[in-house]
Amino acid sequence: MLLTEKTRFRTLLIPGLAVAIAAAIAAPALTEGPGQADEGALRERAQAALRKAVEFYRTRVATEGGYHFAYAEDLSYGRSEMSEGPTRVEIQRDGTPLVGMAYLDAYEATGDTYYRDAARDVARALVKGQYCSGGWDYYIEFDPGKRSPFPYRADGRCAQPGTDKSTRPTTLDDNVTQAAMRLLMRVDRELDFSDAAIHDAARFALDSLVKAQHPNGAWPQRYSRFPDPAAYPVKRAGYPESWPRTWPGADYYTHYTFNDNSIVDALDAMLEAARIYKEPRYLASAEKGGEFMLLSQMPEPQPGWAQQYDREMHPAWARQFEPPSITGGESQSVMRALMLLYRETGKQKYLEPLPRALAYYKRSILPEVENPSEIRRRACPGRTPCAARFYELKTNRPLYVTKGTRVTAAGQGVTNVDGYELSYSDQSVITHYAVLTSGAGFADIEKEYKTLLGAEASSLKRPDRLHGLSPWTTTRLMPAGTESATAERQALEPRVRAVIESMDARGAWVEDGAIGKADRLVSVLAGRELVVTLGGKTLTMKENETLEVFSGPELPKQRIIRSRTFADNVGVLSAYLAKRAR
């Protein structure tokens, strides 16, 4: 739960491509119908573009198989949310696992083992970054001279498993460890479990996560030691007699955590592990996580879920802008996970909480307003139904967090200068964190719930091979009849052409963006209008603008390469090629 700091176009020229296109157009013209020759030429271009893009990212962008969120156009600097520089790579969200998954999609679409081998490179990077406690933190350090502070299992300095006292724990926040495990498992399967290091790391991670699970089925946000069952009694969720209205600054890492889908992602990783390794204990762990979802549903008058709970099963504070409350955000993921468990197990108990939860959230949708606030326009555009991220315990009044100025100084961490107080008004509230969320998902959840009630059991389970980094990512390569596949392929063609045409001569997709520099001294996020003076000249800052100060005369780069864009474009090309193959 950490804060996120928030093409160039040219024609693709590939040696020999013109000859290939001409041959594809001329030779089949006598037998193929109109348009088929064009499709053949586009297929050739898509294949060439996919290979060129992956070769560029694999051979020129990667650091020992791992990746940052973004890079300067000339690759002189890479940066992510929690790491930067040439010897580190990022594990969370838009970094290493995302790129690895794109390689696997390309392999499945084409059958070309080059893409499988690229994914194996990523998996081997993850092996080098696995902690002794079984999982991963936000980034991996590859510089041998800088690795000693990190409890890396590959370096052979582990104590007795589950007793590590390191201040660098396994992190389940932001899908870090769960995504790394998913990639390792999928690469392991594609290699027929023949790579001993990858196989061992995947199984060690899974077994460690089973041991880190609390007796009630929950997982903490992060851990370095396995929990003592006696210290975590199994209880049902309830309301505290009172709770502090100001942030107590307490350690929240050991709380039972739904925030950022930590438990949901762990549960679904276990479901996938049970499929890949045919191990009943992984399915049992997933179901145990489902039991926690049942236990943690709050009683009336608010039968939803909190972002996090303390050992007494009371909603609890996390960060300064995450108060004890009932959440309109993560509760949607919890309900979807319960339906997922029903799909995978057929057990009716997982559907039992949904009717009263849906009824509660329906009556908690915020009333429409004529002049919506800034944050409401962002979260719920137009007539989108809007829900609060935080509902006050018992009263069900929406809670908001007032806007404040944040100062980040090199070596000094983050300081909130003002603001960050609880409020009942959505005027002048923080925008770096969603205090409002779309309520449209509740209707989708209700629709799926009703569908499940009338569905045949054999139709419920997901495909054997899953894609993406979360439970809600459907496979890119959906089975379809010939007519449907043809229609889908044709619908993809404009996107494929755009992806190809926007690639530069190296095989990179370059776009506008500010990446910053490694030598940043100060960053100021304005919670209100500010005034800055520089050399006697006065500048003004508006709310939500960021001021950054860097060492040296070199200007930050303004043209960047994003791993997210790379993965999205590879996904488009892979989906087209897979559907064309059918």
C-alpha positions in Angstrom: 0.0 0.0 0.0 2.6 2.5 -1.0 2.0 5.8 -2.8 2.5 5.9 -6.4 4.3 8.9 -7.8 2.4 9.6 -10.4 5.2 7.7 -30.1 7.1 8.6 -31.9 5.5 7.5 -35.3 7.5 6.1 -38.1 7.0 3.3 -40.7 8.4 0.0 -39.7 11.1 -1.1 -42.1 12.1 -4.8 -41.8 14.7 -6.3 -44.2 13.0 -8.5 -46.7 9.5 -7.6 -45.6 8.6 -6.0 -48.9 9.5 -9.2 -50.7 7.4 -11.2 -48.2 4.4 -8.9 -48.6 4.6 -9.0 -52.4 4.9 -12.8 -52.4 1.9 -13.1 -50.0 -0.2 -10.8 -52.1 0.8 -12.1 -55.6 1.0 -15.8 -55.1 -2.2 -16.6 -53.3 -4.3 -14.2 -55.3 -5.5 -16.9 -57.7 -7.0 -19.0 -55.0 -7.8 -16.7 -52.0 -10.9 -14.5 -51.8 -10.7 -10.7 -51.6 -8.9 -9.4 -48.5 -7.2 -12.7 -47.6 -3.9 -11.7 -49.2 -4.0 -8.4 -47.3 -4.6 -10.5 -44.1 -1.6 -12.6 -45.0 0.6 -9.6 -45.4 -0.6 -8.1 -42.1 0.1 -11.4 -40.4 3.7 -11.3 -41.7 4.1 -7.8 -40.5 2.7 -8.6 -37.1 5.0 -11.6 -36.7 8.0 -9.5 -37.6 7.0 -6.6 -35.4 6.4 -9.0 -32.4 9.8 -10.5 -32.8 11.5 -7.2 -33.2 9.8 -5.7 -30.1 10.7 -8.6 -27.9 14.3 -8.8 -29.1 14.7 -5.1 -28.3 13.2 -5.4 -24.8 15.0 -8.7 -24.0 18.4 -7.8 -25.3 18.7 -4.0 -24.8 16.3 -3.1 -22.0 16.4 -6.0 -19.5 18.7 -6.0 -16.5 19.4 -9.7 -15.9 15.9 -10.5 -17.1 14.1 -7.9 -15.0 12.5 -4.5 -15.8 11.6 -1.1 -14.6 8.3 0.7 -15.1 9.8 3.1 -17.6 13.1 4.1 -19.3 14.5 7.2 -20.9 14.3 7.0 -24.7 18.0 6.4 -25.0 17.9 3.8 -22.2 20.3 5.8 -20.1 18.1 5.6 -17.0 15.3 3.4 -15.7 12.8 4.1 -12.9 9.9 2.5 -11.1 7.8 3.4 -8.1 10.2 1.9 -5.5 13.5 1.6 -7.4 15.7 3.2 -10.1 19.0 2.8 -11.8 20.8 0.1 -13.8 21.3 -2.5 -11.1 17.7 -2.7 -9.8 14.4 -3.9 -11.3 10.8 -3.6 -10.0 8.6 -6.5 -9.1 5.3 -4.8 -8.6 2.6 -3.8 -11.1 4.1 -2.5 -14.3 7.5 -4.0 -14.0 9.1 -7.4 -14.3 6.1 -9.8 -14.0 4.1 -7.8 -16.5 6.8 -8.1 -19.2 7.2 -11.8 -18.4 3.5 -12.4 -18.9 3.7 -10.6 -22.3 6.4 -13.0 -23.4 4.3 -16.0 -22.3 1.3 -14.6 -24.3 3.6 -14.3 -27.4 4.8 -17.9 -26.9 1.3 -19.3 -26.6 0.1 -17.3 -29.7 3.0 -18.3 -31.9 4.6 -21.4 -30.5 8.0 -19.8 -31.1 10.3 -20.9 -28.3 12.2 -17.6 -28.4 9.4 -16.1 -26.5 9.4 -18.9 -23.9 13.1 -18.5 -23.4 12.5 -14.7 -22.9 10.0 -15.6 -20.2 12.5 -18.0 -18.7 15.0 -15.1 -18.4 12.4 -13.2 -16.4 11.8 -16.2 -14.1 15.5 -16.6 -13.5 15.7 -12.9 -12.5 12.9 -13.6 -9.9 14.8 -16.5 -8.6 17.7 -14.2 -7.8 15.4 -11.8 -5.9 13.5 -14.3 -3.8 13.8 -13.7 -0.1 14.5 -16.4 2.5 10.9 -15.9 3.8 9.7 -17.2 0.4 8.5 -14.1 -1.4 9.7 -10.9 -2.9 9.9 -7.2 -2.0 9.2 -4.3 -4.3 12.5 -4.6 -6.2 15.6 -6.7 -6.8 19.2 -5.5 -6.4 21.6 -7.2 -8.7 24.8 -5.4 -7.9 26.9 -8.0 -5.9 28.3 -5.2 -3.7 24.9 -4.0 -2.7 23.1 -7.3 -2.1 24.3 -8.1 1.4 21.5 -6.1 3.2 18.9 -8.1 1.4 17.9 -11.7 2.6 18.1 -13.2 -0.8 17.7 -17.0 -0.8 19.9 -17.4 -3.9 22.9 -16.0 -1.9 22.7 -18.8 0.6 22.5 -16.7 3.8 19.1 -17.9 5.1 18.4 -18.7 8.7 15.9 -21.4 9.8 12.9 -20.9 7.5 10.2 -18.8 9.2 12.5 -17.2 11.7 14.0 -14.5 9.6 14.3 -11.3 11.7 15.2 -9.1 8.7 13.5 -5.7 8.4 13.0 -6.5 4.7 9.9 -8.8 4.6 8.0 -10.7 1.9 5.5 -8.3 0.5 1.9 -9.2 -0.6 1.0 -5.6 -1.2 0.3 -4.5 -4.8 0.4 -8.1 -6.0 4.2 -8.3 -5.7 4.8 -11.8 -4.4 1.6 -13.2 -5.9 2.5 -12.0 -9.4 6.1 -13.3 -9.1 4.7 -16.7 -8.1 2.3 -16.7 -11.0 5.0 -16.0 -13.5 7.3 -18.7 -12.0 4.5 -21.3 -12.0 3.6 -20.6 -15.6 7.1 -20.6 -16.9 7.8 -23.8 -14.9 4.8 -25.5 -16.6 5.9 -24.4 -20.1 9.4 -25.8 -19.4 7.8 -29.1 -18.3 9.2 -28.5 -14.8 12.7 -29.1 -16.1 14.5 -26.0 -14.8 15.4 -27.0 -11.3 16.0 -23.4 -10.0 12.7 -22.1 -11.3 10.8 -25.1 -10.1 12.3 -25.0 -6.6 11.7 -21.2 -6.3 8.1 -21.6 -7.3 7.4 -24.4 -4.9 9.3 -22.7 -2.0 7.3 -19.6 -2.5 4.0 -21.4 -2.5 4.9 -23.5 0.6 6.1 -20.4 2.4 2.8 -18.6 1.7 0.9 -21.5 3.1 2.9 -21.3 6.3 2.4 -17.5 6.4 -1.4 -17.9 6.4 -3.1 -17.2 9.7 -5.3 -19.7 11.4 -8.4 -17.8 10.3 -7.3 -18.0 6.7 -6.1 -14.4 6.3 -2.7 -13.2 5.1 -0.9 -10.1 6.4 0.2 -7.4 4.1 3.8 -8.5 4.6 5.8 -10.9 6.7 9.3 -12.2 7.5 8.3 -14.8 10.1 5.5 -17.3 10.1 2.8 -16.6 12.6 2.3 -18.2 16.0 -1.3 -19.7 15.8 -1.8 -19.0 19.5 -1.3 -15.2 19.0 -4.0 -15.0 16.3 -7.3 -16.3 17.6 -10.1 -17.1 15.1 -12.9 -14.7 15.6 -15.8 -13.2 13.6 -15.6 -9.5 12.5 -17.2 -6.9 14.7 -17.3 -3.2 15.5 -14.9 -1.7 18.0 -16.5 0.2 20.9 -14.6 3.3 19.7 -11.8 4.1 17.3 -9.3 7.0 17.0 -10.3 9.8 14.6 -6.7 10.8 14.0 -4.1 8.4 12.6 -2.3 6.7 15.5 0.8 5.9 13.4 0.7 2.2 14.3 2.3 -0.6 12.4 -0.3 -2.1 10.1 1.8 -4.6 8.2 0.6 -7.6 10.3 -3.1 -6.7 9.9 -5.3 -9.0 8.0 -5.3 -7.1 4.7 -7.8 -6.9 1.8 -6.3 -3.5 0.8 -5.0 -3.5 -2.8 -6.4 -7.0 -3.1 -3.6 -8.6 -1.1 -5.6 -11.6 0.2 -7.6 -11.9 -3.1 -4.4 -12.2 -5.2 -2.9 -14.7 -2.7 -6.0 -16.8 -2.8 -6.2 -16.9 -6.6 -2.5 -17.7 -6.9 -3.2 -20.7 -4.7 -6.1 -21.8 -6.9 -3.8 -21.6 -10.0 -1.0 -23.5 -8.1 -3.5 -26.3 -7.3 -4.2 -26.6 -11.1 -0.5 -26.5 -12.2 1.0 -28.8 -9.5 -2.0 -31.0 -8.7 -1.4 -30.3 -5.0 -4.4 -30.5 -2.6 -2.7 -28.3 0.0 -2.8 -25.3 -2.3 -6.5 -25.7 -3.0 -7.0 -26.1 0.8 -5.1 -22.8 1.3 -7.3 -21.0 -1.2 -10.4 -22.3 0.6 -9.0 -21.3 3.9 -8.7 -17.8 2.5 -12.4 -18.1 1.5 -13.2 -19.0 5.1 -11.6 -15.7 6.2 -13.8 -13.8 3.7 -16.8 -15.4 5.4 -15.6 -14.6 8.9 -14.7 -11.0 8.0 -18.0 -9.9 6.6 -19.2 -7.3 9.0 -22.6 -7.7 10.8 -25.6 -5.5 10.3 -26.0 -2.6 9.7 -23.0 -2.7 7.3 -22.6 -6.3 6.0 -19.6 -5.4 3.8 -15.9 -5.7 4.4 -13.1 -3.5 5.7 -9.7 -2.8 4.0 -7.9 -4.4 7.0 -8.6 -5.9 10.4 -6.6 -6.1 13.6 -6.3 -9.4 15.7 -9.6 -8.7 17.3 -11.2 -8.6 13.9 -12.1 -5.0 14.1 -11.6 -2.6 11.1 -8.3 -0.8 11.8 -6.2 2.1 10.6 -3.4 1.5 8.0 -1.8 4.6 6.5 -2.7 8.1 7.3 -5.4 8.1 4.6 -6.9 4.7 5.3 -9.1 4.9 8.4 -11.1 2.1 10.0 -14.2 1.8 7.8 -16.3 -0.3 5.5 -14.9 -0.1 2.0 -16.8 0.3 -1.2 -13.7 -0.6 -3.1 -12.0 -3.8 -2.0 -15.4 -5.3 -1.0 -16.1 -5.6 -4.7 -13.0 -7.8 -5.2 -14.0 -9.9 -2.1 -17.4 -10.6 -3.6 -15.9 -11.5 -6.9 -13.4 -13.8 -5.2 -16.2 -15.6 -3.3 -17.9 -16.2 -6.7 -14.6 -17.5 -8.1 -14.4 -19.9 -5.2 -17.9 -21.1 -5.9 -16.9 -21.6 -9.6 -13.8 -23.7 -8.6 -15.3 -25.7 -5.8 -19.1 -25.8 -6.3 -19.6 -25.0 -2.6 -22.7 -22.9 -2.0 -21.4 -21.4 1.2 -19.3 -18.9 -0.8 -22.4 -17.4 -2.3 -24.3 -17.0 1.0 -22.8 -13.6 1.9 -23.6 -11.9 -1.4 -27.3 -11.1 -1.2 -27.1 -9.1 2.0 -23.8 -7.4 1.0 -25.3 -6.4 -2.4 -28.4 -5.0 -0.7 -26.2 -3.0 1.7 -24.0 -1.5 -1.1 -27.1 -0.7 -3.2 -28.4 1.5 -0.4 -25.0 3.0 0.1 -24.6 4.4 -3.4 -24.1 8.1 -3.1 -27.0 10.3 -4.3 -26.4 12.3 -7.5 -25.4 15.9 -7.2 -25.7 18.8 -9.7 -22.2 20.1 -9.3 -19.9 17.2 -8.5 -16.5 17.8 -6.8 -13.2 17.4 -8.6 -12.6 13.9 -7.1 -16.1 12.8 -8.0 -15.8 13.9 -11.6 -12.6 11.8 -11.8 -13.9 8.7 -10.1 -17.5 8.6 -11.4 -17.7 10.5 -14.7 -21.1 11.3 -16.2 -23.9 9.4 -14.5 -21.7 6.5 -13.3 -23.0 5.4 -9.8 -20.6 6.5 -7.1 -19.5 4.7 -3.9 -17.3 5.9 -1.1 -14.0 4.1 -0.5 -14.6 4.6 3.2 -18.0 4.4 5.0 -17.9 5.4 8.7 -18.4 2.5 11.1 -22.1 2.1 12.2 -23.3 5.5 10.8 -22.4 4.6 7.2 -21.6 8.2 6.4 -19.0 8.6 3.7 -15.5 9.5 5.0 -13.0 11.5 3.1 -9.4 12.7 3.7 -8.5 16.3 3.2 -5.9 17.4 0.8 -2.4 18.1 2.0 1.1 19.1 0.8 3.6 16.2 0.7 7.3 16.8 0.8 9.8 14.1 -0.2 13.5 14.8 0.5 16.4 12.6 -0.5 17.3 10.4 2.5 14.5 11.9 4.7 11.4 10.1 3.5 8.0 11.6 3.1 6.4 14.3 5.3 2.8 15.4 5.2 3.0 19.1 5.9 -0.7 19.8 6.4 -4.1 18.2 5.6 -4.8 14.5 5.9 -7.7 14.9 8.3 -11.0 13.0 8.2 -13.9 14.9 6.7 -17.5 14.2 5.7 -17.2 16.5 2.7 -15.6 15.5 -0.7 -14.4 19.0 -1.3 -10.7 19.5 -1.3 -9.7 15.9 -0.7 -6.7 13.9 -1.7 -6.4 13.0 -5.3 -3.4 10.6 -5.2 -5.6 8.0 -3.6 -9.1 7.0 -4.5 -11.5 8.1 -1.7 -14.4 7.5 -4.2 -14.8 4.6 -6.5 -17.2 3.6 -9.2 -20.3 1.8 -8.0 -21.0 0.3 -11.4 -19.3 -2.9 -10.4 -22.0 -3.9 -7.9 -24.5 -4.3 -10.8 -22.0 -6.5 -12.6 -21.5 -8.6 -9.5 -25.2 -9.0 -9.0 -25.6 -10.1 -12.6 -22.8 -12.7 -12.3 -24.3 -13.9 -9.0 -27.7 -14.5 -10.6 -26.0 -16.2 -13.6 -24.1 -18.6 -11.2 -27.4 -19.6 -9.5 -28.8 -21.0 -12.8 -25.6 -22.3 -14.4 -24.5 -25.9 -15.0 -21.6 -26.8 -12.8 -19.5 -28.0 -15.8 -19.7 -24.5 -17.3 -18.4 -22.6 -14.3 -14.6 -23.2 -14.1 -12.1 -21.0 -15.8 -9.9 -22.2 -18.7 -7.0 -24.4 -17.6 -4.5 -21.7 -18.7 -4.9 -18.3 -17.1 -3.5 -15.0 -18.3 -2.7 -11.8 -16.7 -1.7 -10.9 -13.1 -5.1 -10.8 -11.4 -8.2 -13.1 -11.0 -10.2 -10.8 -13.2 -8.0 -10.9 -16.3 -9.6 -13.2 -18.8 -7.5 -15.1 -21.3 -6.5 -13.1 -24.3 -6.9 -16.2 -26.5 -10.5 -17.1 -26.0 -11.7 -20.2 -27.7 -14.2 -19.3 -30.4 -16.0 -20.6 -33.4 -14.7 -19.8 -36.9 -17.1 -16.9 -37.5 -16.5 -15.4 -34.1 -12.7 -15.7 -34.4 -12.8 -14.1 -37.8 -14.8 -11.2 -36.5 -12.6 -10.7 -33.6 -9.5 -10.9 -35.7 -10.8 -8.3 -38.1 -11.7 -6.0 -35.2 -8.1 -6.2 -34.1 -6.6 -5.3 -37.4 -6.8 -1.4 -36.9 -5.0 -1.8 -33.6 -2.4 -4.1 -35.0 -1.6 -1.6 -37.8 -1.4 1.2 -35.3 1.0 -0.8 -33.1 3.2 -1.6 -36.0 3.3 1.9 -37.4 4.1 3.5 -34.0 7.2 1.3 -33.5 10.6 2.9 -34.0 13.5 1.4 -36.0 14.8 -0.3 -32.9 11.6 -2.1 -32.1 10.6 0.4 -29.3 7.4 2.3 -28.6 8.4 5.8 -27.4 6.0 8.3 -25.9 5.9 11.6 -24.1 6.4 11.5 -20.4 8.5 12.7 -17.5 10.8 10.1 -16.0 12.8 12.3 -13.7 16.5 11.6 -12.8 18.3 9.4 -10.3 19.7 12.4 -8.4 16.4 13.9 -7.3 16.8 16.0 -4.1 13.2 17.2 -3.3 9.7 16.6 -4.5 6.7 18.6 -3.4 3.1 17.6 -4.2 0.9 20.7 -3.7 -2.2 20.2 -1.6 -3.2 23.8 -2.2 -1.8 26.7 -4.2 1.8 27.5 -3.5 4.4 30.0 -4.5 8.0 29.1 -5.5 10.9 31.5 -5.9 13.8 30.8 -8.1 16.7 33.3 -8.6 14.4 36.1 -7.4 11.7 35.1 -9.8 8.3 34.0 -8.5 6.4 31.0 -9.8 3.0 29.7 -8.8 2.0 26.1 -8.2 -1.6 24.9 -8.5 -3.2 22.1 -6.4 -2.0 18.6 -7.4 1.1 19.9 -9.3 4.5 18.5 -8.4 7.8 20.4 -8.0 11.0 18.4 -8.3 14.6 19.5 -7.8 17.5 17.5 -9.2 21.3 17.8 -8.9 23.5 18.8 -11.8 22.7 20.7 -15.1 21.3 17.8 -17.1 17.6 18.1 -17.8 15.3 15.2 -17.1 14.2 13.2 -20.2 10.8 13.9 -21.7 10.5 11.0 -24.0 10.2 7.6 -22.4 9.6 3.8 -23.0 7.0 2.2 -20.7 6.9 -1.4 -19.9 3.1 -1.2 -19.7 2.9 0.1 -23.3 5.3 -2.7 -24.4 3.1 -5.4 -22.7 -0.1 -3.9 -24.1 1.2 -3.8 -27.6 2.7 -7.2 -27.5 -0.7 -8.4 -26.2 -2.4 -6.9 -29.2 0.0 -8.5 -31.7 -0.2 -11.9 -29.8 -4.0 -11.9 -29.8 -4.1 -11.1 -33.5 -1.6 -13.8 -34.4 -3.4 -16.4 -32.2 -6.8 -15.7 -33.7 -5.3 -15.7 -37.2 -3.9 -19.1 -36.6 -7.4 -20.4 -36.0 
